[in-house]
Amino acid sequence: MTQTSHTALTERSVTVLGGGIGGLTAALALAQRGAMVRVLEQAEAITEVGAGIQVSPNGLRVLEALGLGARFREISVKGRAVSLRDYRGGREVTRLDLTRLPAGQDYRFVHRADLIDLLAEATRAANIRIRLLQKGLSAEPGQPAVLTLCNGDAVSDQLIVGADGLHSIVRPVLNGTAKPFFTGQVAWRAIVPNTFGHPNEAQVHMGPGRHLVSYPLRGGTCVNIVAAEERKTWTAEGWHHSDDPANLRRSFAGFGGMASEMLRRVEAPGFWGLFRHPVAERWHGAGLALLGDAAHPTLPFLAQGANMAMEDAYVLADCLAAEPDQETALARYQSRRRDRVIRAVDTASGNAWKYHLRGPMRLAAHLGLGALGRIAPDRLLHQFDWLYAHDVTKG
């Protein structure tokens, strides 16, 4: 990072709405370039519970550019492979050997709470103001833009960044209201003790109409599980539902091998319906910008939600630092990001279909994957070069 990039935004004041991964990353990237930043978070504490995430090399580069790479490696697990498995007995169909990635392109597994803690600690160390219990009600574009809070307060600033997630209040100001549609899939999430020797890899157990993903967290002491199933109806969208573990075990009753070991240990799974939202047409307006899920919610089948949010945050700060005119900078930000995230969102949506094949098509696909993995293992891995090799910190 050049000296200019550290001071280019010394006259800029920015409010970030949302203290999640994307919002805190944006705050840090902006502050590193000299901006005066405050973060408004609706919760009573900067915290996160209950879930693991995968940080691929493209996301790790952002953390490294923020000076957090070494500390992040201490709190995460290095993934050695992605193992695609048949659901019945857990037989491996094929594997992507992540140790064959180029030097420095680590693939990591981390508890979301641990990453949030790392980002929050760095944010406080950078003297970024964080105000809690600040739930946004509405946003109004302008110079300055104005954010009205549910407590009646109003906040104005040169730039308000909507990092406020799936139900963003900033997005509809720029794009109007778009109704999400149910994908025909539901998902459970749980973390269980690793008492069964789960290796340092992501395992995908693939079955007809359903699949289960697992990977270790916190030094391998526990395992994150995400199980998805096709279903015709759902009534409520969101992450904050719970379910009886017996329902999860019933839906995945035919899964054997390590999958059955994991399912037996689930005690209190989260449960939600998977909805698709279109990628926002407009990511910016007068004094307003979007990033992360507020701009492009994605299904969890490519493990890129957090990575795309961190990339957004870095590019937003980079564009603002490189271009004095804010509207021009925000237009450049959207131009650099939108096509890439559309590809990521579409690829994630397509992965579920590939994991859920049935009948002869499933058998043929698994035979083909197995043969390709034996004959040309690097070909499977290099199909993701567009994703993992991308480096937003290089401009």
N, C-alpha and C positions, 0 to 999 in steps of 0.2 A: 504494500500500500504506500503511495507516495505521500510526501509531506502535504501537498496541496489537498489531497483527499481528506486529511485530518482537519483542515480548516475551512473547507469550501462552503460549509453551511453555518458559519458562525453568526450570520444575521437571520437565520431561519428558526422559527418556532413551530413545533409540531406536537399535536396531541394524538396519541395512539389509543384507540378504543378497543380494549381487549388485552388481557394479560396472559394469553396462552403462548404456545410456542412461536407462532407467527408474529404476534404483537411484541413479545419481548425481544425476539431477534431483530425486528425492525427498529425498536427503540435503541438497541445496542449499536446497530449499523449506522443509524442516523447520528447518535451521540459521538461515535468515533470520528465522524466527519464534521463535528463542531456544532451540530444543531442543539438547540434547547428543547428537550423532550420531556413530556409527562405522559404517564400511562394511567388510563382510567379502567378499573376492573370492577365488575359488578359483585364479585364474591367478597367475603369478609377477609380472605387471605389469598395470597398468590400460592395456589397449591393445585394438586391434581391427584386423582386416585385411580387405582384399579386396572390399568391397562398397560400393555407393552407396545412398543413401536419398533419398526425397523428403520435404521438410518443407513441408507445406501451411500456409496462414495460421493455422489453429487451433493447430498445433504451434508456429509461430513466436511466437505471443502468449505462450506459456509462457516461451520463452527471453527474450523482451523483459521480462517481469515479473521474471525473475531477474537482470536487468541485463546480459544477454549478447547482446542484439539486434544492436548495432553490430558487435561482434566476429564474430558468426555471419555477418553479411552479407559480411564480408571474406573468409571461407573458403568461401563457397558461391556457386553460380551462380544468378542469377535466371531462372526459367523464363518463357518468353514465350508458350508454347502447349502444348497436348496435341494431337498430330496423329495421327488414326486413318487408317491406310493399308492398301491392298490389298497382299497379299503378293507378287503376281507381279512387278510392276515398281515397286512402291513408290508407286503413284498415291495421292494424298491423297483419302480419302473425305469427311472433314470434319475440323474442328479446333475446339478450345475455346481461344479467345483469352484467355489469362490476363492480358494487359495491360488487359482490360476489368473485372477485379476492382476493387472499391472501393479507394480510396487506402489504403495501409498493409497491404493484404492480399497481401503477396508470397508467391509460390510458389517454393521454392528447391530446388536439387539440391546434395547434399553427400556427400563421402566419409565413410562411417561412422567411419573412424579419426580424421578431422579433428574431427568432432563429439564423439567420446569424449575426444579430447585437450583440447578446449575445456572440457568439463564437468569433467574431472579437474583441470585447472589451476585452475578456479574453486573446486572442492572443497578443494584444498590451500590456496588463498588464504583460504578461510573457516575454516581450522584444524580441518577435519573429519578425524577419525582414519580412516585407511585401512589395513587389515591384509590383506596378500596371502597366498596359499597357504592359504586358509581355506575348505576344501571342506565344505559342510554334509552331515551324515549323517542327522539326524532332528531334528524339532521337537516340543516338548511345550507345549500351551497352559497358561496359568495366570497368576498374578500373584505373581512374575514368570513370563514364558514362558522356556523353556529351549531352547537350540539346542546340539545335540551335533555336534561336528566330527569329520571322518575321522581327524584326528591325535590324537583322544582328549580334547581340551579340551572344556569345556562353557561356554557363554556364556548368561547370564541377563539379562533386561532388561524394562522396563515394556512395551515394544512391540518386536516383531520383524517387520520388513516383508520378506515373501518377494518379492523382485524377481529371483528366480533362474531365470526363463525357462521354456522349454517342459517341461523335466523337473524342475520344482520339487519340493523335498522338503516344502515347507510346504503346498502345495495338497492333497495326499491326506490330510493331517491334518484338514483342514476339510471335505473332500468325499468321502473315500474314493478308491479307485483307479478311474479311468475309462479304458477301452481306446480309443485313437484308431482311426479307420478311414481307410483309404487312399482318396483322392479319385479315383483313376484318372488322376492327372496327375503328371508328373515335371518338374523344372526344372533348367536350367543357369544358372550365373552366371559372368560374366567381366568384366574391365576391359581395354580395348584402347586404344592410342594414337589420338588423334583426328587422323589424317592424311588424312581424307576430308571434312572440313568439316561435321561434324555441327553443326546450329544449336542455339541455346539453347532447346531444347524437348524434351519427352518424345514420342518417336515409338512408336506401337503398330502393328506390322505384323501384320495379322490374316489367318490362313489356316485352311483346314479342319482342325479338330482340333489346332491349335497357334497360338501367337502369340509375337512377340518385342518386348520393350520396351527402349528405349535412351534415354539422356540423358547430357549432358556433366557432367564433374566438374572440379574444380581449375582454374578459369579457362578451361575448355574444352580443356584439353590432353589429356584422356582421356575415354573414354565407358564408362559402365556398361551392361551387357547382361544381361537376364534373358529366357530363352527357355523357354516351357512347352509341353509336348506331352502329349496324352492317351495313356495306356498302361494295359494291363489289370492288370499285377502289379508289385509292388515288395516287397523283402524287408527293407529297413532304413530307419528314419527318421533324419533328422539332416541337418546342414549340412556335415559334414566329410568328404564323399566327393569324389573327383576322377574325371575321365573323360577319355578320349581325345578331343581336339577333332574328330577325324574322325567320331565318332559324332554329335556335335552338327551338324556340317555335313551329314551324311547325312540326318538327320531334317528339316533345313530346306533341303534341296537345291533346292526349287522357289522359294525366296524370292529376289527380285531387287532391283534398285535399291540403296539404301544398305545394306539388310539384308545383301546378299551381300558388300558391302565389309567390313562389320563381322565377319561370320562368318569370312572369310578370315584375319583378324588374330588370332583367338582361339588362344591357346597352351596354357593350362592351366585349363580350366573346372572350377568346382565343380559338383556334381551331387547332387540329393537328391529323394526322393519327397515329395509333398505330402499331408499327413495333416490331418484335421479332428479337433479336440478340442472338446468342448462348452464353452461359457462356464460357468465355475464357478458353482454355485448359491450357495455361501457364500464370501464374500471376506474374512471376518473371524471371529475367535473370541477367546477370552480371551488377550489379549496378542499376537495374531497378525493380520496383514493381508497381502493379496495385491495385486500390481499388475502391469500389463503382460502379457506372455505367460504368466506364472504363473497369471493369472486368465482370460485370454481370447486364446489363440493365434488368429491369423488368417492366411488365405492372402494371398499378396503381390500381389493383383489390385486393390487400391484404394489402395495405398501409404500405409497408415495404421498399421502396426504400431508404429513409433517415435512417431508423433504421439499415438496413444492412450495409450502408456506415459507420455509426458510430461504429457498431460492428467491421467491417473490420479494421478501424483506430486503435481501441484499441488493437485488437489482433496483428496487425502488430507491434505496439510499444512494446507490451508485449513479443513477440517472439524475437525481436531484443535485448531487454534488458536481456533476459534469456539465449541467446546463442551468445557467442563471434564471432563465424564464421558467417558472414553475409549470405552466400549462404545457409547454413544449417538452419539459422533462417527464411529465406524467404520461403524455402521449407516447414518448419513447419507451417508457416503462411497459405500457400495455403492449406495444409493438414487439418488444423483446420477449414477452412472456406468453401471450395468448395462444399462439399456435402450439407451443410446447406443451402447455397444460391441457389443451384440447386433445393432443395425442395421448398424453398420460391418462386422462379421464376415459377416453375411448378404449384404450388398451385394458384398463382395469375392468371396464364393463364386459369386454370380450373374454377375459380370463375365466369368469364364473362359468360361462357356457362350456369352455374347454374342460374345466374340472368336472363338470356334471354330466358328461356324455353317458349314453345308455346303449345297451345291446351291441350289435356288430360294429357300430361306429366306434364305440368305446374300446372294444378289443383291438380294432385295426389301429386306432390312434396310439394305444399303449404299446403295441408291437413296434410301430414306427418310431416312437420316442425312444424305446429301448435300443433299437438298432442304431439310431442316430447318436445316442449317448455313447455306444461302444465304438462306433466307427469314426465319429467326428465330434468328440466331446466339446471342443472349443467352439464349434459352430453354435451349439445351444447357448453358450455363455455370451458369445459376441452378438447375438440377436438383441441384446440389451445395451450395446455400446452407445446408442443414441441417448440412452437414459443415464447410465452410470458414468460414462466418460465425459459428460457435459460439465463444464466448469464456469459457473456464472461469475466467479471472482476474477476471471480473466477478461471480462468485458464482452 
